Amino acid sequence: MLKFFNVAGKESAWRLAIDKDKSELADFITKHEYRGVPFSSKIAGKNGSIDSKLLARNSVYIKTDSDGITGAILISPDGIICPILTDTSRLSIDKRIFNASAVSGKRFLTVMGCAEDADAVELLLPERKKTSVNYHLMGAQPAAVSKAVKAYQKQKMSPVIDDLSVNLAIAADLRRLMPLRRDYEIEEVVLDPLHFNEISCRNRFRKTITENAVFYADLNGMPVATCCINASGLGWAQIGGVFTLPELRSHGISAGIMEHIAEYAALNEKNLALFVKKDNKAAIRLYENCGFEVTGEYRICYLERR
């Protein structure tokens, strides 16, 4: 087992989590999961508990004291770093965690977490060029979403909604939904549209369809909007890929799909979380109208080796 030692030669409180830590780790994550679905989704099995093989596939470092686990950092094989920290662990991250990781030599790393946790990790990697995007973190229970959407649509009374059909995507829908996904990623995800990668986008979207859930709205036989569950953890699911064709926005289409997302989450006993760019006022209004509330600040930081 990998261990770290402080300057006095004593064993550090940070260590690599192993299989026997699953129960305690699950308890810790459950308290904070609303802000850490990207973390929990990488180690959650189909039964809503931590999967031993997924835990071994990722590097999960935990800090412990007499009260148990007080912090955890997941480093995935593809270079995604997901911290879930407390005030205690945030101030005592051991930089050797990142040096010991198999991804330390990667050119690009991505840090995803609440703003304070992401800051704590970024400060330990000053040698890398940093580009950050700030978001509001929002959350809701499925029942609250369903109730809010019904009230919102009644107020909206858009005739477009009556002509819509909402469907759960299957693998065969990938080709017809890709134009929507392409436009969404160019508008909301990639930092530079010139660097958009069609193949990477298609592969990620295929995985979301087959491993999570993609709902889409058809209008007269044409897909016009999508809303996805792109990550599913122990007790929370994360919404992403919310996109409507520009000419059909403000008709309540995304809200209509959100109701199906809420039903799906309730069936799977998951609460719902999402993050939205702070300057995207229209999206924030949509989510508030669908019953979501701001629960904190979120950050994605892209780190490039100089």
C-alpha positions as CSV (number, residue, x, y, z in Angstrom):
1,M,0.0,0.0,0.0
2,L,1.3,3.4,-0.9
3,K,2.0,5.6,2.1
4,F,3.3,9.2,2.6
5,F,5.6,10.4,5.3
6,N,6.0,13.9,6.7
7,V,9.4,15.5,7.4
8,A,9.6,14.0,10.9
9,G,9.4,10.5,9.4
10,K,5.8,9.9,10.7
11,E,3.2,8.4,8.4
12,S,1.0,11.1,6.8
13,A,-2.8,11.0,7.2
14,W,-3.3,10.8,3.4
15,R,-3.2,7.3,2.0
16,L,-4.5,5.3,-1.0
17,A,-8.0,3.9,-0.3
18,I,-8.4,0.1,-0.5
19,D,-11.3,-2.3,-0.6
20,K,-11.8,-2.4,3.1
21,D,-12.3,1.4,3.2
22,K,-15.4,1.1,0.9
23,S,-18.0,1.4,3.7
24,E,-16.4,4.4,5.4
25,L,-15.7,6.1,2.1
26,A,-19.3,5.6,1.1
27,D,-20.5,7.2,4.3
28,F,-18.2,10.2,3.8
29,I,-19.2,10.7,0.1
30,T,-22.9,10.5,1.0
31,K,-22.6,13.5,3.3
32,H,-21.1,15.6,0.4
33,E,-22.2,13.9,-2.8
34,Y,-24.4,16.8,-4.0
35,R,-21.2,18.6,-4.8
36,G,-19.2,15.6,-6.0
37,V,-21.2,13.5,-8.4
38,P,-18.2,13.3,-10.9
39,F,-16.2,11.7,-8.1
40,S,-18.8,9.2,-6.9
41,S,-20.0,8.2,-10.4
42,K,-16.5,6.9,-11.2
43,I,-16.6,4.4,-8.4
44,A,-20.4,3.7,-8.1
45,G,-21.6,0.3,-9.1
46,K,-25.0,-0.5,-10.6
47,N,-26.4,-1.3,-7.1
48,G,-25.7,2.2,-5.8
49,S,-22.7,1.1,-3.7
50,I,-18.9,1.4,-4.3
51,D,-17.6,-1.1,-6.8
52,S,-14.3,-2.8,-5.9
53,K,-13.1,-2.9,-9.5
54,L,-13.9,0.7,-10.1
55,L,-12.2,1.7,-6.9
56,A,-9.1,-0.2,-8.0
57,R,-9.2,1.3,-11.5
58,N,-9.1,4.9,-10.1
59,S,-6.7,6.3,-7.6
60,V,-8.7,7.4,-4.5
61,Y,-6.7,9.1,-1.8
62,I,-8.3,9.6,1.6
63,K,-7.3,11.6,4.7
64,T,-8.2,10.1,8.0
65,D,-8.1,11.2,11.6
66,S,-9.8,10.0,14.9
67,D,-13.2,10.9,13.4
68,G,-12.7,8.9,10.3
69,I,-12.3,10.2,6.7
70,T,-12.2,14.0,6.4
71,G,-11.2,14.3,2.8
72,A,-11.0,12.3,-0.5
73,I,-9.4,13.0,-3.9
74,L,-10.0,10.8,-6.9
75,I,-7.6,10.7,-9.8
76,S,-8.9,8.9,-12.8
77,P,-6.7,7.2,-15.4
78,D,-7.6,9.8,-18.0
79,G,-6.3,12.7,-15.8
80,I,-9.5,13.9,-14.1
81,I,-9.0,15.0,-10.5
82,C,-12.2,15.2,-8.3
83,P,-11.7,16.4,-4.7
84,I,-14.2,16.2,-1.9
85,L,-12.7,18.1,1.0
86,T,-13.6,19.6,4.3
87,D,-12.0,22.6,6.1
88,T,-9.6,20.2,7.8
89,S,-8.4,18.3,4.8
90,R,-8.4,21.3,2.4
91,L,-5.5,22.8,4.2
92,S,-3.4,19.7,4.4
93,I,-3.3,18.1,1.0
94,D,-0.1,16.2,0.3
95,K,1.3,17.2,-3.1
96,R,3.0,13.9,-3.4
97,I,-0.5,12.4,-4.1
98,F,-0.2,13.9,-7.6
99,N,3.5,13.1,-8.1
100,A,2.8,9.5,-7.2
101,S,-0.2,9.2,-9.5
102,A,0.2,7.5,-12.9
103,V,-1.2,10.7,-14.6
104,S,1.5,13.0,-13.2
105,G,3.2,12.9,-16.6
106,K,0.1,13.8,-18.6
107,R,0.1,17.0,-20.5
108,F,-3.4,17.9,-19.6
109,L,-5.2,17.4,-16.2
110,T,-8.8,18.5,-15.3
111,V,-9.9,19.4,-11.8
112,M,-13.6,19.2,-11.1
113,G,-15.2,20.2,-7.8
114,C,-16.7,22.9,-5.6
115,A,-14.7,26.1,-5.9
116,E,-12.9,25.8,-2.6
117,D,-11.8,22.3,-3.2
118,A,-10.7,23.0,-6.8
119,D,-8.7,26.0,-5.5
120,A,-6.9,23.8,-2.9
121,V,-5.8,21.4,-5.7
122,E,-4.8,24.1,-8.2
123,L,-2.5,25.8,-5.7
124,L,-0.5,22.7,-5.4
125,L,0.2,22.5,-9.2
126,P,1.5,26.0,-9.9
127,E,3.9,24.7,-12.6
128,R,0.9,24.1,-14.9
129,K,-0.9,26.7,-17.0
130,K,-4.4,27.1,-15.7
131,T,-7.7,27.9,-17.4
132,S,-10.8,27.9,-15.2
133,V,-14.6,28.1,-15.7
134,N,-16.8,29.0,-12.8
135,Y,-20.4,27.7,-12.3
136,H,-23.3,27.8,-9.9
137,L,-23.9,24.3,-8.4
138,M,-27.6,23.6,-8.2
139,G,-29.6,20.7,-6.8
140,A,-33.2,19.4,-6.3
141,Q,-35.2,16.3,-5.3
142,P,-37.1,14.7,-8.2
143,A,-40.5,15.3,-6.6
144,A,-39.7,19.0,-6.4
145,V,-38.7,19.1,-10.0
146,S,-41.9,17.3,-11.2
147,K,-44.1,19.7,-9.2
148,A,-42.2,22.8,-10.4
149,V,-42.3,21.8,-14.0
150,K,-46.0,21.2,-14.0
151,A,-46.6,24.7,-12.6
152,Y,-44.2,26.3,-15.0
153,Q,-45.7,24.6,-18.1
154,K,-49.2,25.6,-17.0
155,Q,-48.0,29.2,-16.8
156,K,-46.1,28.9,-20.1
157,M,-49.0,27.6,-22.1
158,S,-46.9,27.3,-25.3
159,P,-48.6,25.5,-28.2
160,V,-45.2,24.0,-29.2
161,I,-45.3,21.8,-26.1
162,D,-48.5,20.1,-27.3
163,D,-46.7,18.8,-30.5
164,L,-43.7,17.4,-28.7
165,S,-42.9,13.8,-28.0
166,V,-40.1,13.0,-25.4
167,N,-38.1,9.8,-25.8
168,L,-35.3,8.0,-24.0
169,A,-32.5,7.6,-26.5
170,I,-31.1,4.2,-27.5
171,A,-27.8,3.5,-29.4
172,A,-29.5,3.6,-32.7
173,D,-30.5,7.3,-32.1
174,L,-26.8,8.4,-31.9
175,R,-26.6,9.6,-35.5
176,R,-29.8,11.7,-35.5
177,L,-29.0,13.3,-32.2
178,M,-25.3,14.1,-33.0
179,P,-26.1,17.5,-34.6
180,L,-27.7,18.7,-31.3
181,R,-24.8,17.3,-29.3
182,R,-22.3,19.0,-31.6
183,D,-24.0,22.3,-31.2
184,Y,-24.2,21.9,-27.4
185,E,-20.6,21.1,-27.0
186,I,-19.5,24.0,-29.2
187,E,-21.8,26.4,-27.3
188,E,-21.3,25.2,-23.8
189,V,-18.3,22.9,-23.4
190,V,-15.2,23.5,-25.5
191,L,-13.1,26.5,-24.6
192,D,-12.2,27.1,-28.3
193,P,-14.7,26.0,-31.0
194,L,-11.8,25.6,-33.4
195,H,-10.6,22.7,-31.1
196,F,-13.9,20.8,-31.2
197,N,-13.2,17.1,-31.8
198,E,-16.1,15.3,-33.6
199,I,-14.8,11.8,-32.9
200,S,-14.3,12.5,-29.2
201,C,-17.7,14.1,-28.9
202,R,-19.4,11.1,-30.6
203,N,-17.6,8.6,-28.4
204,R,-18.5,10.4,-25.2
205,F,-22.1,10.9,-26.3
206,R,-22.4,7.2,-27.2
207,K,-21.2,6.3,-23.7
208,T,-23.8,8.6,-22.1
209,I,-26.6,7.1,-24.2
210,T,-25.6,3.5,-23.4
211,E,-24.4,3.8,-19.8
212,N,-26.5,6.7,-18.4
213,A,-29.6,8.3,-19.9
214,V,-30.3,10.8,-22.8
215,F,-33.8,12.1,-23.2
216,Y,-34.7,14.1,-26.4
217,A,-37.7,15.9,-27.7
218,D,-39.1,15.4,-31.2
219,L,-41.1,18.0,-33.0
220,N,-42.7,16.8,-36.2
221,G,-40.3,13.9,-36.4
222,M,-37.1,16.1,-35.9
223,P,-35.0,16.1,-32.7
224,V,-35.0,19.6,-31.3
225,A,-33.8,19.3,-27.7
226,T,-31.9,17.0,-25.3
227,C,-31.3,16.7,-21.6
228,C,-29.1,14.0,-20.1
229,I,-28.1,12.3,-17.0
230,N,-24.4,12.2,-17.7
231,A,-23.2,10.8,-14.3
232,S,-24.8,8.7,-11.7
233,G,-23.4,8.2,-8.2
234,L,-24.4,6.6,-5.0
235,G,-27.5,8.8,-4.2
236,W,-27.2,11.6,-6.7
237,A,-27.3,11.9,-10.5
238,Q,-25.9,14.8,-12.5
239,I,-27.7,16.5,-15.3
240,G,-25.9,17.8,-18.4
241,G,-26.3,18.3,-22.1
242,V,-29.3,20.5,-21.8
243,F,-29.8,22.0,-25.2
244,T,-32.6,23.3,-27.4
245,L,-32.4,24.6,-30.9
246,P,-32.0,28.4,-30.6
247,E,-35.1,29.2,-32.7
248,L,-37.3,27.1,-30.3
249,R,-36.0,28.3,-27.0
250,S,-38.3,30.0,-24.4
251,H,-41.2,27.6,-25.1
252,G,-40.7,25.3,-22.1
253,I,-39.2,22.4,-24.2
254,S,-36.3,21.8,-21.9
255,A,-38.6,21.9,-18.9
256,G,-40.8,19.3,-20.4
257,I,-37.8,17.0,-20.9
258,M,-36.7,17.8,-17.3
259,E,-39.9,16.2,-16.0
260,H,-38.9,12.9,-17.7
261,I,-35.5,13.2,-16.1
262,A,-37.0,13.7,-12.7
263,E,-39.2,10.6,-13.2
264,Y,-36.2,8.6,-14.3
265,A,-34.1,9.8,-11.2
266,A,-37.0,9.0,-8.8
267,L,-37.2,5.5,-10.3
268,N,-33.5,5.0,-9.6
269,E,-33.7,6.7,-6.2
270,K,-31.4,9.5,-7.1
271,N,-31.5,13.2,-6.3
272,L,-30.5,15.6,-9.0
273,A,-27.5,18.0,-9.3
274,L,-26.1,20.2,-12.1
275,F,-23.7,23.0,-12.6
276,V,-24.4,26.0,-14.8
277,K,-22.2,28.9,-16.0
278,K,-22.7,32.0,-13.8
279,D,-23.3,34.2,-16.8
280,N,-25.9,32.0,-18.4
281,K,-29.0,33.8,-17.0
282,A,-31.5,32.0,-19.2
283,A,-30.3,28.6,-18.1
284,I,-30.3,29.6,-14.5
285,R,-33.9,30.9,-14.8
286,L,-34.9,27.6,-16.5
287,Y,-33.4,25.5,-13.6
288,E,-35.0,27.7,-11.0
289,N,-38.4,27.3,-12.7
290,C,-37.8,23.6,-12.6
291,G,-37.3,23.5,-8.8
292,F,-33.5,23.7,-8.6
293,E,-31.7,25.8,-6.0
294,V,-28.2,27.1,-5.9
295,T,-26.2,25.0,-3.3
296,G,-22.7,26.4,-3.9
297,E,-20.1,27.4,-6.3
298,Y,-18.4,24.9,-8.7
299,R,-15.3,25.1,-10.8
300,I,-13.7,23.1,-13.7
301,C,-10.0,23.9,-14.1
302,Y,-8.0,22.8,-17.1
303,L,-4.3,22.4,-16.3
304,E,-1.7,22.1,-19.0
305,R,2.0,21.2,-18.4
306,R,4.2,24.1,-19.5
